[in-house]
Amino acid sequence: MPNPKARPLDQVREVIRVKHYSIRTEEAYVQWIKRFIFFHGKRHPREMGAAEIEAFLTDLAVQRKVSASTQNQALNALVFLYKEVLHIDLGGFAAVRAKRPNRLPVVLTKAETAKLLAAMKPGTIGLRARLLYGTGMPLMECVRLRVKDVLFEENQILVRDGKGAKDRVTMLPASVKAELETHLERVKLLHQNDLAAGAGEVYLPYALARKYPQAAREWGWQYVFPALNLSRDPRSGTMRRHHASETSLQRAVKEAVRLAGIVKPVSCHSLRHSFATRLLESGYDIRTVQELLGHKDLATTQIY
């Protein structure tokens, strides 16, 4: 139970952190709950229930015209508030639901992929893009990759806490292996300089920082793609070197698409779609592709 004397949003943050949800989930849930409270004239959530949630979700779909995924995120945040924080049973919902469009994934041909990757900026940005295409990892799995999870001898990458909060194994493409090794040599020098300056600490998930006090400064736990500068952890206040921002790669891919003259609506996720398509074209069975992508349901993989 959260501190009963705390404000509702602070109670939400407390429970989220106890359950080890990510900082992004925390930020999203807090924002949706705040919007819900303001939508109903700043009434306390205990004074409201299913009817108020239905009205809020219906407004999102009808007036705000949000996507189905956005509405679902708002619903998840409110269900979390009432179930996990307030411990109130809401029953069912009858809100107007946003329509989920049936869209095919954007897939690049081999020629388009070659043009895109050639148009990427050299260095770390280009390496990250090639790694997305060669491993099928989503963007956030790539930027959160740790040194210890790159297995050069086995030609594998261990994806920790990936889709569905599960670990899985994907391939380490030979085309980026040498470049990645050279990149990690530079990252190691950066880490050694941080240690010499009294820093060198990285975020550790769950209770690992308490169980292994020195692990946060060990080389294996460092991010493969670290940020350029140290930053303050929003929860603990500790100065750390976080992973590189995902937005820098998103902007670089967008610019490369323009330079390559590709008219498809390509994003970083299109490289994951293209990875899956290349595997199927090469004769990989769909179950193997499902495991490499980390899909829980085979129907998700069958879209390819």
Solvent accessible surface area in square Angstrom, and as a share of the most:
residue,aa,sasa,rsa
1,M,181,0.81
2,P,9,0.06
3,N,73,0.38
4,P,115,0.72
5,K,188,0.80
6,A,29,0.22
7,R,172,0.63
8,P,28,0.18
9,L,32,0.16
10,D,49,0.25
11,Q,18,0.08
12,V,0,0.00
13,R,71,0.26
14,E,68,0.31
15,V,15,0.09
16,I,0,0.00
17,R,96,0.35
18,V,109,0.62
19,K,83,0.35
20,H,96,0.43
21,Y,77,0.29
22,S,47,0.30
23,I,53,0.27
24,R,100,0.37
25,T,40,0.23
26,E,7,0.03
27,E,99,0.44
28,A,24,0.19
29,Y,29,0.11
30,V,5,0.03
31,Q,96,0.43
32,W,19,0.07
33,I,0,0.00
34,K,69,0.29
35,R,108,0.40
36,F,0,0.00
37,I,23,0.12
38,F,118,0.49
39,F,83,0.34
40,H,30,0.13
41,G,62,0.59
42,K,138,0.58
43,R,93,0.34
44,H,73,0.33
45,P,1,0.01
46,R,130,0.47
47,E,113,0.51
48,M,13,0.06
49,G,16,0.15
50,A,25,0.19
51,A,70,0.54
52,E,34,0.15
53,I,0,0.00
54,E,45,0.20
55,A,47,0.36
56,F,5,0.02
57,L,1,0.00
58,T,38,0.22
59,D,26,0.13
60,L,1,0.00
61,A,17,0.13
62,V,68,0.39
63,Q,127,0.56
64,R,150,0.55
65,K,162,0.68
66,V,32,0.18
67,S,59,0.38
68,A,7,0.06
69,S,66,0.43
70,T,44,0.25
71,Q,1,0.01
72,N,40,0.21
73,Q,75,0.34
74,A,0,0.00
75,L,27,0.14
76,N,77,0.40
77,A,0,0.00
78,L,0,0.00
79,V,51,0.29
80,F,12,0.05
81,L,0,0.00
82,Y,0,0.00
83,K,132,0.56
84,E,48,0.21
85,V,2,0.01
86,L,6,0.03
87,H,105,0.47
88,I,53,0.27
89,D,136,0.71
90,L,31,0.15
91,G,56,0.54
92,G,62,0.59
93,F,72,0.30
94,A,87,0.67
95,A,13,0.10
96,V,78,0.45
97,R,119,0.44
98,A,18,0.14
99,K,187,0.79
100,R,148,0.54
101,P,67,0.42
102,N,156,0.80
103,R,181,0.66
104,L,147,0.73
105,P,30,0.19
106,V,40,0.23
107,V,38,0.22
108,L,1,0.00
109,T,66,0.39
110,K,138,0.58
111,A,65,0.50
112,E,38,0.17
113,T,4,0.02
114,A,62,0.48
115,K,119,0.50
116,L,0,0.00
117,L,30,0.15
118,A,86,0.67
119,A,28,0.22
120,M,14,0.06
121,K,128,0.54
122,P,127,0.80
123,G,39,0.37
124,T,49,0.28
125,I,30,0.15
126,G,0,0.00
127,L,2,0.01
128,R,10,0.04
129,A,0,0.00
130,R,64,0.23
131,L,0,0.00
132,L,1,0.01
133,Y,47,0.18
134,G,13,0.13
135,T,0,0.00
136,G,0,0.00
137,M,1,0.01
138,P,22,0.14
139,L,20,0.10
140,M,44,0.19
141,E,23,0.10
142,C,0,0.00
143,V,0,0.00
144,R,98,0.36
145,L,8,0.04
146,R,23,0.09
147,V,16,0.09
148,K,69,0.29
149,D,2,0.01
150,V,10,0.06
151,L,44,0.22
152,F,43,0.18
153,E,167,0.75
154,E,100,0.45
155,N,72,0.37
156,Q,68,0.30
157,I,0,0.00
158,L,37,0.18
159,V,5,0.03
160,R,119,0.44
161,D,76,0.40
162,G,11,0.10
163,K,88,0.37
164,G,66,0.63
165,A,80,0.62
166,K,124,0.53
167,D,86,0.44
168,R,29,0.11
169,V,64,0.37
170,T,1,0.01
171,M,55,0.24
172,L,5,0.03
173,P,20,0.13
174,A,91,0.70
175,S,100,0.65
176,V,1,0.01
177,K,54,0.23
178,A,72,0.56
179,E,60,0.27
180,L,0,0.00
181,E,75,0.34
182,T,67,0.39
183,H,8,0.04
184,L,13,0.07
185,E,114,0.51
186,R,128,0.47
187,V,11,0.06
188,K,85,0.36
189,L,111,0.55
190,L,58,0.29
191,H,11,0.05
192,Q,85,0.38
193,N,100,0.51
194,D,14,0.07
195,L,74,0.37
196,A,94,0.73
197,A,87,0.67
198,G,62,0.59
199,A,22,0.17
200,G,2,0.02
201,E,29,0.13
202,V,1,0.01
203,Y,82,0.31
204,L,7,0.04
205,P,36,0.22
206,Y,116,0.44
207,A,22,0.17
208,L,43,0.21
209,A,47,0.37
210,R,185,0.67
211,K,133,0.56
212,Y,123,0.47
213,P,92,0.58
214,Q,126,0.56
215,A,7,0.05
216,A,7,0.05
217,R,94,0.34
218,E,87,0.39
219,W,65,0.23
220,G,23,0.22
221,W,49,0.17
222,Q,12,0.06
223,Y,8,0.03
224,V,0,0.00
225,F,1,0.00
226,P,24,0.15
227,A,21,0.17
228,L,164,0.82
229,N,112,0.57
230,L,63,0.31
231,S,53,0.34
232,R,155,0.57
233,D,23,0.12
234,P,103,0.65
235,R,73,0.27
236,S,69,0.44
237,G,28,0.27
238,T,47,0.27
239,M,84,0.38
240,R,32,0.12
241,R,27,0.10
242,H,75,0.33
243,H,14,0.06
244,A,12,0.09
245,S,56,0.36
246,E,22,0.10
247,T,58,0.34
248,S,33,0.22
249,L,0,0.00
250,Q,85,0.38
251,R,160,0.58
252,A,10,0.08
253,V,1,0.01
254,K,153,0.65
255,E,66,0.30
256,A,1,0.01
257,V,17,0.09
258,R,157,0.57
259,L,103,0.51
260,A,23,0.18
261,G,58,0.55
262,I,18,0.09
263,V,148,0.85
264,K,64,0.27
265,P,108,0.68
266,V,19,0.11
267,S,57,0.37
268,C,11,0.07
269,H,84,0.38
270,S,3,0.02
271,L,1,0.00
272,R,4,0.02
273,H,33,0.15
274,S,0,0.00
275,F,9,0.04
276,A,0,0.00
277,T,23,0.13
278,R,31,0.11
279,L,14,0.07
280,L,50,0.25
281,E,108,0.48
282,S,85,0.55
283,G,65,0.62
284,Y,93,0.35
285,D,83,0.43
286,I,54,0.28
287,R,139,0.51
288,T,46,0.26
289,V,0,0.00
290,Q,19,0.08
291,E,121,0.54
292,L,22,0.11
293,L,0,0.00
294,G,19,0.19
295,H,22,0.10
296,K,185,0.78
297,D,81,0.42
298,L,35,0.17
299,A,61,0.48
300,T,69,0.40
301,T,0,0.00
302,Q,107,0.48
303,I,83,0.42
304,Y,60,0.23
